[in-house]
Amino acid sequence: MLLAGDIGATKTVLALYERWPGKPIRQQRFLNADYSSFLPLVEEFLAKSEVRPDIGCLGIAGPVVAGQVQMTNLDWSLEAALLRKQLGLEQMHLINDLVATAFGAVHLPLTELRSLQAGREDAQAVQAVIAPGSGLGEGFLLPWQGRYLPCASEGGHASFAPRNALQVELLTFMQRERRHVSVEQVCSGLALPDLFAFMSTHYTVPLWLRQQLEQVSDQTPLIVTAALEAFNGSRECPVAWETLQLFFDILADEAANLVLKTMAFGGLFLGGGLAARVHGALDVKRFRALFSRGTYQERLAQVPIRIILNADTALVGAAAYGALAA
């Protein structure tokens, strides 16, 4: 019996698998804000289960070092050996959430992926994953003996490099309150309020949206909704729409950076909750033009690009990793 988990900045999804591959016999979603740490959350989940797991594998939003992790955007720390003892498991594996997402992506059927660029398939080449959710995750997959080895990265915390005058202006805007501006701070759910504040210096914010934003602590969902409403024509909001366009442009450029740095000419997956929600508004032609640039323009144009539509991809990857490590 396998316990798999996807622990993000805002939510945790846990599942029990009797066999892999296969569907979970039980799955539950939790809001992390309701718990002081991971242990009471997982104990609550297992208390409602008739069976106990033997093996655990958790994908976690943070760097895993020697079986331990201090989460990046949440004040939780986890240790594999301690959790194994506390939960009475034979094995407990902690992996980075992008390792889990990357491993899960290659196990998804084509029906759970949206192709943005067909490219040229190459099973012997590296593949990469970039995932804007609450933060920005990056990872890659190395081909080895007929399978893929998932590798973690903290590339989302590398420096943001603007590509045009507007983005140079954005960097200057962000540097007013930060000593370092990372890619995550301009290309994630956490970044959208700052992108919106910057675009508000170029476009008027409608009164109705300003009033809504003043009443919430998390502005991101409102900004996304306003942008999607502008896209489908139900309500005009240029400032929200241009905020989303700026996000897409930065994502395309960083996606190309990731492919070049990892030689991921075998394919690129776009994951993360934010990408899955807004991909319908993505201008594919514009994205591909921004992605395929520079010295390797022709080579980048041959990289298969797919959007992950399955919200539980990291959970799938954690289950696959745990099963293979058993």
C-alpha positions, 0 to 999 in steps of 0.5 A, a space after each residue: 500500500 502506497 501513500 502519495 502526496 503533493 504538498 504545495 504552498 497553499 494545498 496538499 493532496 494525499 492519496 492511497 494506492 493499492 497498486 501502480 499503475 492504477 487509480 487511487 483507492 482514496 484521495 483527499 485535498 487539504 488547505 495547508 492554512 488549516 494545519 500547523 504542520 504536515 503531521 496532523 494533516 497526514 494523520 487526519 487523512 490516515 485516521 479515516 482510512 481502513 488500510 495503512 500504507 507501507 511506503 510513502 512518497 511526497 512531492 514537496 514545494 522546496 529543495 530536498 537535501 539529505 531527506 529533509 526539506 524546508 518549504 520555500 513558500 510555507 513555514 513547514 519542514 519535513 524529514 523523511 526518517 522522522 515521518 517514516 517512524 511517526 507513521 510506521 512506514 517501511 519507506 518514506 521518500 521526499 522529492 521536490 514537487 517538480 521532480 514529481 511533476 516531471 515524472 508524472 508528466 511522462 506517465 500522462 495520456 495524450 488526452 491530458 496534454 494540450 499540444 502548443 508545438 508539435 516539434 520533433 520527438 526524440 526519446 533520447 533527449 532531455 525533457 523539461 518542465 516549467 510550472 507556474 502555480 503559487 510559485 514557479 517550479 522548474 525541473 527536467 528529465 534525463 533519459 537513462 536505460 529506457 526510462 527517465 530520471 527526474 531532476 530537481 531545479 531551483 531555477 525559478 529563483 534565478 534572476 529575472 532578465 527582461 527582454 524588451 523595454 516594457 520588461 526593463 521598466 518592470 524590473 526597475 519597478 520591482 527593484 524599488 522594494 526588492 534587492 533581488 528580483 527572481 523569475 518567480 517574482 514576475 512569473 507565478 500566481 504570487 507575482 500577478 498582483 505585482 504585475 497588475 500593480 505595474 500595468 496599472 501605471 500604464 492602464 486605468 483600473 476600473 472602479 468595480 475591480 479596484 473595489 473588489 481588490 480592496 476587499 480581499 487579501 489574495 488578489 490573484 484569483 480576481 485578476 485572473 478572472 478579470 483577464 479571462 472575462 476580458 478574453 471571452 468578451 464578457 467584460 472589458 478590462 485592459 489592465 487585467 488582460 495586459 497583465 496576463 499577456 505580460 505573464 505569458 510573455 515572461 513565461 515563454 522566454 523563461 521556458 526557452 531559457 530552461 530548455 537551453 540550459 538543460 538541453 531539453 530538446 526532447 520536449 517541454 511540459 508546461 504545468 502548474 495550477 495557473 497555467 492550467 487555468 489560463 491556457 485557453 487565453 494563450 496566444 499560441 502563435 505569439 508564445 511560439 514566436 517568443 519561445 523560438 529566438 536567438 542563436 538556437 531559434 530553429 532548434 527551439 522551433 522543433 521542441 515539442 511543447 505541451 500543457 499539462 491539463 491533469 491537476 494531479 500530475 505531481 501526485 501521479 509522479 509521486 506515486 510512480 516514484 514511490 512504486 519504482 523506489 520500493 
